[in-house]
């Protein structure tokens, strides 16, 4: 196999949740450039429509609105995919929620909302799509589940970062990734990406002083770029990663080595 062919996704179908903005759009753009057909999903139809309009020049992309923090939303997305496709080659569980509040004021609802989307939703959607993922798997190229974790799930955020449920949920995503990897092998590979700082709505406050100024303090001297996320996404969805499962890969510019 030619080296370039290892990273091609022609003929493959990928699903990207949280696909209306931020890292989801970065992932989807990379998959489209590699030749995949992509389905985006998130709660907000307007954001999905804007993402489809932006990405449609790069390949076949469509959207299915669903609230993946609920059982009904998971069933809606799984049912809609089954009506359109027989197989799914890659599922990117990228939908995420966050909540910030001081320790003494942090509400129970801030845990419930975040865990419903970031952990329970990942588990339920993966389970619902196992039959379609299994149908896509071959001996040489298993199907893929790629979960979006976070560097905050690897090393604790510093003082003043009051995202207690978020960091805990992302650590849970990393362990769920490893647990599912053992359960679903060898037909489905399960890995996680642990992003550091990328421009998104979730990192708006962290980047308030400017991406350049904040990035200058990181080991690699910058925050993440869209191509950085596209590259790891294509790698994990492609034949190039067919002997990797249960991995949690930091894409953080070296943040995890200095905290």
Order of alpha helices (4+ residues) and beta strands (2+ residues): beta-alpha-beta-alpha-beta-alpha-beta-alpha-alpha-beta-alpha-beta-alpha-alpha-beta
